[in-house]
Amino acid sequence: MEHTEANQPNSLSGDMLHGIKAISDFIGWPERTTYHAAASGTLPGVFQLGRKWCALKSEIRSGLQARARGKAA
């Protein structure tokens, strides 16, 4: 079996989303809504690498779940 970064247990590649479209597809929001939430800092787990928006699925999921339970993310 080939050992690629995606196969490694500590790899972020399976958890990482690249671009507003990928992020909005993951959470099911329109791209414009996703962009504004990311830019305003209200979408957990989202950050910029240069000019590109990126996100960690696990952080989005846990942050939104915490918010739904009434806890601060």
Backbone as CSV, one residue per row, in Angstrom:
resi,resn,N_x,N_y,N_z,CA_x,CA_y,CA_z,C_x,C_y,C_z
1,MET,0.845,-1.180,0.000,0.000,0.000,0.000,0.889,1.241,0.000
2,GLU,0.561,2.169,-0.834,1.324,3.404,-0.948,0.993,4.336,0.210
3,HIS,2.011,4.940,0.790,1.824,5.857,1.916,1.785,7.284,1.414
4,THR,0.608,7.772,1.144,0.446,9.162,0.748,-0.015,9.955,1.947
5,GLU,0.043,11.267,1.846,-0.366,12.124,2.951,-1.822,11.868,3.339
6,ALA,-2.692,11.612,2.370,-4.117,11.386,2.644,-4.341,10.108,3.456
7,ASN,-3.413,9.133,3.358,-3.551,7.875,4.083,-3.069,7.974,5.522
8,GLN,-2.348,9.007,5.873,-1.770,9.142,7.203,-2.842,9.556,8.206
9,PRO,-2.849,8.962,9.398,-3.887,9.256,10.386,-3.874,10.706,10.866
10,ASN,-2.732,11.362,10.863,-2.643,12.743,11.334,-2.729,13.758,10.199
11,SER,-3.089,13.331,9.014,-3.164,14.205,7.857,-4.401,15.092,7.900
12,LEU,-4.238,16.336,7.502,-5.372,17.259,7.436,-6.074,17.232,6.084
13,SER,-5.490,16.567,5.102,-6.019,16.656,3.747,-7.480,16.210,3.641
14,GLY,-7.895,15.218,4.400,-9.284,14.772,4.352,-10.238,15.691,5.097
15,ASP,-9.688,16.561,5.934,-10.496,17.471,6.754,-10.545,18.880,6.155
16,MET,-9.694,19.149,5.181,-9.536,20.502,4.649,-10.455,20.769,3.463
17,LEU,-11.066,21.941,3.470,-11.860,22.427,2.339,-11.134,23.631,1.755
18,HIS,-11.105,23.733,0.434,-10.418,24.827,-0.245,-11.412,25.613,-1.092
19,GLY,-11.597,26.874,-0.762,-12.469,27.762,-1.538,-13.864,27.881,-0.950
20,ILE,-14.460,29.044,-1.171,-15.812,29.316,-0.659,-16.825,28.323,-1.229
21,LYS,-16.682,27.948,-2.493,-17.635,27.001,-3.085,-17.606,25.665,-2.339
22,ALA,-16.430,25.144,-2.067,-16.325,23.867,-1.348,-16.891,23.993,0.066
23,ILE,-16.619,25.120,0.708,-17.131,25.343,2.060,-18.651,25.439,2.041
24,SER,-19.190,26.209,1.088,-20.649,26.367,1.016,-21.337,25.055,0.644
25,ASP,-20.717,24.256,-0.215,-21.274,22.939,-0.547,-21.312,22.045,0.693
26,PHE,-20.279,22.109,1.514,-20.197,21.294,2.722,-21.291,21.658,3.725
27,ILE,-21.527,22.961,3.931,-22.515,23.353,4.942,-23.908,23.569,4.376
28,GLY,-24.026,23.596,3.049,-25.345,23.728,2.433,-25.883,25.148,2.416
29,TRP,-25.004,26.120,2.480,-25.404,27.526,2.408,-25.055,28.086,1.040
30,PRO,-25.751,29.146,0.612,-25.351,29.819,-0.628,-23.927,30.385,-0.492
31,GLU,-23.206,30.464,-1.595,-21.828,30.959,-1.567,-21.722,32.361,-0.975
32,ARG,-22.650,33.226,-1.319,-22.598,34.607,-0.826,-22.746,34.648,0.705
33,THR,-23.670,33.869,1.235,-23.877,33.795,2.681,-22.625,33.239,3.359
34,THR,-22.056,32.204,2.770,-20.847,31.597,3.306,-19.697,32.587,3.312
35,TYR,-19.537,33.323,2.219,-18.458,34.315,2.139,-18.617,35.377,3.227
36,HIS,-19.813,35.895,3.392,-20.025,36.949,4.386,-19.809,36.423,5.811
37,ALA,-20.234,35.187,6.078,-20.005,34.593,7.395,-18.510,34.379,7.637
38,ALA,-17.799,33.943,6.612,-16.355,33.743,6.737,-15.638,35.075,6.942
39,ALA,-15.979,36.062,6.131,-15.314,37.365,6.191,-15.586,38.093,7.503
40,SER,-16.753,37.873,8.090,-17.096,38.550,9.342,-16.594,37.788,10.567
41,GLY,-16.076,36.572,10.350,-15.542,35.780,11.457,-16.586,35.000,12.231
42,THR,-17.798,34.893,11.692,-18.861,34.180,12.416,-18.976,32.707,12.031
43,LEU,-18.190,32.272,11.064,-18.213,30.866,10.654,-16.985,30.174,11.238
44,PRO,-17.174,29.277,12.193,-16.037,28.639,12.855,-15.237,27.738,11.910
45,GLY,-13.931,27.693,12.143,-13.071,26.791,11.386,-12.649,27.295,10.031
46,VAL,-12.987,28.538,9.705,-12.689,29.099,8.389,-11.567,30.124,8.531
47,PHE,-10.639,30.097,7.584,-9.492,31.004,7.631,-8.980,31.236,6.209
48,GLN,-8.114,32.209,6.061,-7.538,32.498,4.755,-6.077,32.081,4.706
49,LEU,-5.702,31.465,3.602,-4.306,31.202,3.265,-4.024,32.076,2.053
50,GLY,-3.358,33.182,2.290,-3.204,34.169,1.228,-4.560,34.781,0.949
51,ARG,-5.003,34.690,-0.292,-6.313,35.221,-0.659,-7.377,34.132,-0.735
52,LYS,-6.975,32.887,-0.514,-7.910,31.766,-0.641,-8.514,31.394,0.705
53,TRP,-9.839,31.229,0.726,-10.540,30.795,1.929,-10.411,29.288,2.065
54,CYS,-10.111,28.846,3.269,-10.000,27.423,3.586,-10.773,27.151,4.868
55,ALA,-11.025,25.895,5.130,-11.748,25.534,6.355,-11.430,24.103,6.730
56,LEU,-11.621,23.822,7.995,-11.524,22.458,8.498,-12.945,21.966,8.769
57,LYS,-13.317,20.885,8.114,-14.666,20.335,8.276,-14.979,20.066,9.741
58,SER,-14.022,19.491,10.443,-14.251,19.140,11.847,-14.536,20.370,12.699
59,GLU,-13.856,21.484,12.417,-14.063,22.711,13.185,-15.401,23.364,12.846
60,ILE,-15.772,23.332,11.572,-17.088,23.862,11.175,-18.172,23.053,11.883
61,ARG,-18.066,21.733,11.780,-19.076,20.846,12.368,-19.195,21.068,13.873
62,SER,-18.080,21.048,14.602,-18.147,21.187,16.060,-18.582,22.595,16.466
63,GLY,-18.145,23.619,15.723,-18.544,24.988,16.044,-20.026,25.232,15.832
64,LEU,-20.571,24.737,14.732,-21.996,24.916,14.461,-22.852,24.069,15.405
65,GLN,-22.378,22.872,15.753,-23.103,22.041,16.723,-23.129,22.718,18.082
66,ALA,-22.020,23.294,18.496,-21.983,24.009,19.782,-22.934,25.186,19.776
67,ARG,-22.963,25.904,18.660,-23.875,27.040,18.537,-25.326,26.591,18.601
68,ALA,-25.618,25.457,17.975,-26.989,24.936,17.984,-27.420,24.527,19.388
69,ARG,-26.447,24.108,20.199,-26.738,23.740,21.587,-26.733,24.959,22.507
70,GLY,-26.469,26.130,21.950,-26.500,27.360,22.734,-25.194,27.698,23.411
71,LYS,-24.110,27.059,22.978,-22.788,27.344,23.556,-21.992,28.181,22.564
72,ALA,-21.130,29.027,23.076,-20.251,29.823,22.213,-19.248,28.889,21.532
73,ALA,-18.990,29.157,20.250,-18.033,28.321,19.502,-16.616,28.746,19.780
